[in-house]
Amino acid sequence: MVVESLTAVPLQFGGFLGSQLGQLLLVLVAIAVVILVGRLVLKIAWRLVTIAAVIIGALLLLSFFGLSPF
């Protein structure tokens, strides 16, 4: 029942989304959502890259002093 009502929501805005401005607004909102999600993913990716660089750097320094963990 909930799914049926959610799929009917765009149909209720048929006149609004039927115009060119309505479709343009929908596209802009979709682009904004993609950008926001992308920013979140990149934020997490940068943290992972930074952590990996620090760990690799520490292992490299340990290997210079002959204290290789491997």
Sine and cosine of phi, psi and omega as CSV:
sin_phi,cos_phi,sin_psi,cos_psi,sin_omega,cos_omega
0.00,0.00,-0.67,0.74,-0.01,-1.00
-0.92,0.38,-0.65,0.76,-0.01,-1.00
-0.90,0.44,-0.65,0.76,0.01,-1.00
-0.89,0.45,-0.63,0.78,0.00,-1.00
-0.95,0.31,-0.54,0.84,0.03,-1.00
-0.95,0.33,-0.57,0.82,0.02,-1.00
-0.97,0.25,-0.31,0.95,0.01,-1.00
-1.00,0.07,-0.21,0.98,-0.04,-1.00
-0.87,0.50,-0.74,0.67,0.03,-1.00
-0.88,0.48,-0.51,0.86,0.01,-1.00
-0.93,0.36,-0.49,0.87,0.02,-1.00
-0.94,0.34,-0.45,0.89,0.03,-1.00
-0.99,-0.12,0.44,0.90,-0.07,-1.00
-0.81,0.59,-0.69,0.72,0.01,-1.00
-0.94,0.34,-0.59,0.81,-0.01,-1.00
-0.94,0.34,-0.73,0.68,-0.01,-1.00
-0.99,0.13,-0.15,0.99,0.01,-1.00
-0.97,0.23,-0.39,0.92,0.00,-1.00
-0.99,0.11,0.28,-0.96,0.00,-1.00
-0.92,0.39,-0.61,0.79,0.02,-1.00
-0.92,0.39,-0.60,0.80,0.05,-1.00
-0.90,0.43,-0.67,0.74,0.04,-1.00
-0.92,0.39,-0.62,0.79,0.05,-1.00
-0.89,0.45,-0.67,0.74,0.04,-1.00
-0.88,0.47,-0.68,0.74,0.02,-1.00
-0.88,0.47,-0.66,0.75,0.02,-1.00
-0.91,0.41,-0.67,0.74,0.01,-1.00
-0.90,0.43,-0.62,0.78,0.05,-1.00
-0.91,0.41,-0.65,0.76,0.03,-1.00
-0.90,0.44,-0.66,0.75,0.03,-1.00
-0.90,0.43,-0.65,0.76,0.02,-1.00
-0.88,0.47,-0.65,0.76,0.02,-1.00
-0.90,0.43,-0.68,0.73,0.02,-1.00
-0.88,0.47,-0.66,0.75,0.00,-1.00
-0.91,0.41,-0.68,0.73,0.00,-1.00
-0.90,0.43,-0.67,0.74,0.03,-1.00
-0.92,0.40,-0.64,0.76,0.03,-1.00
-0.88,0.47,-0.65,0.76,0.03,-1.00
-0.89,0.46,-0.65,0.76,0.01,-1.00
-0.90,0.43,-0.70,0.71,-0.01,-1.00
-0.90,0.43,-0.67,0.75,0.01,-1.00
-0.92,0.39,-0.57,0.82,0.04,-1.00
-0.88,0.47,-0.70,0.72,0.02,-1.00
-0.92,0.39,-0.65,0.76,-0.02,-1.00
-0.89,0.45,-0.67,0.74,0.02,-1.00
-0.89,0.45,-0.62,0.79,0.03,-1.00
-0.90,0.44,-0.68,0.73,0.01,-1.00
-0.91,0.42,-0.66,0.75,0.02,-1.00
-0.91,0.42,-0.66,0.75,0.02,-1.00
-0.90,0.44,-0.71,0.71,0.02,-1.00
-0.88,0.47,-0.68,0.73,0.01,-1.00
-0.90,0.44,-0.65,0.76,0.00,-1.00
-0.90,0.44,-0.64,0.77,0.01,-1.00
-0.92,0.40,-0.68,0.74,0.00,-1.00
-0.91,0.42,-0.72,0.70,0.01,-1.00
-0.90,0.44,-0.65,0.76,0.05,-1.00
-0.89,0.47,-0.67,0.74,0.03,-1.00
-0.90,0.43,-0.65,0.76,0.04,-1.00
-0.91,0.42,-0.60,0.80,0.04,-1.00
-0.90,0.43,-0.69,0.72,0.04,-1.00
-0.89,0.45,-0.65,0.76,0.04,-1.00
-0.89,0.46,-0.63,0.78,-0.01,-1.00
-0.94,0.35,-0.49,0.87,0.06,-1.00
-0.90,0.43,-0.55,0.84,-0.03,-1.00
-1.00,-0.08,0.15,0.99,0.05,-1.00
0.98,0.22,0.28,0.96,0.00,-1.00
-0.96,-0.28,0.79,0.62,-0.07,-1.00
-0.94,0.35,0.80,-0.61,0.00,-1.00
-0.97,0.23,-0.11,0.99,-0.04,-1.00
-0.95,-0.30,0.00,0.00,0.00,0.00
